[in-house]
Amino acid sequence: MIRRTLLALLTTGAVLAGTAAPAAAIPPPPPGGDLLIVVAYYADTAKTQLIGQSWTGCGQPAGSWGVTSGVRQVFFTPC
């Protein structure tokens, strides 16, 4: 009885683990669209002072302003 219960739990766990959706590092663009990827740079980890930004996407030339080093936060915006 215990063996059957344990086997059933292990089988269920294996099936659930095998059907999990894959993780995406960058979210896919909305249907029929592209994404503007904006990287914001902050002076410290509290993210209280924005010191620069860089961006790319939406079929436009990449650009930046300010200091492009430091603490980063990435934003994905539909075009």
N, C-alpha and C positions, 0 to 999 in steps of 0.2 A: 504494500500500500504506500509506504513512504517512498519507495523507489519509483513508483509510477507518478506520484505527485511531483517529485524532484525532476523526473524526466520531462513531465508536462511543462513545468516552470522553465526549465532550460530551453526547451524547444520554442516556447512562446517568446522568450527573451531573444533567442537567435533570430526568429522571424521578424520581430519588431526592430531589432538593430539593423537587419539587412534591408529594410524598406524605408529607412530614414532618408529624408530629402538631403541632397548634397548642399553644403554651405557655399555661398558665393562671397568672395572677398569684396567684389564691387557689385552693387546691385545691378541687375539687368535694366536696360532702358525701357521706358514705357512703350507699349505697342506702337510701332510706326514712328518712334522718336529716338532722340539721342540724349545724352546727358552732358551737362556742363559740370566739370569736376573742378571745384574750387578748394584750394588748400589755404587755410588761414594760419598765420604765424603769430604767436603770442610771446610776450616778454617773459612770462613765468607760467608755472603749472596751474595757477589760479585762473588763468585765461581772462584777466581783467583788462589788459592793455594789448590791443591789436597793433602789431608792428609791420605787417605786410600781408600780401596775398599773391597767389599765383593761380592761373586757371587755364583750362584747355577743354576743347570739345565743341559741340554744336556747329561743326564745320567752319569755325572761326580760327584765326591765328591765336596761338597761345600768348599769354601776357602775364605781367606781374607788376607789382609796385612795392616799395618799401623794402624791408629786410626779409629775405626769404630763407631764414634759418631760425631755429628756436623750437619752441613747443608747437606742434602741428595739430590741426583739426581739419578733417576732410569733409566736404559737403558735396552731395550729389543732387543736382537740380535738373529737372526735365527742361528741355529746350522749348 
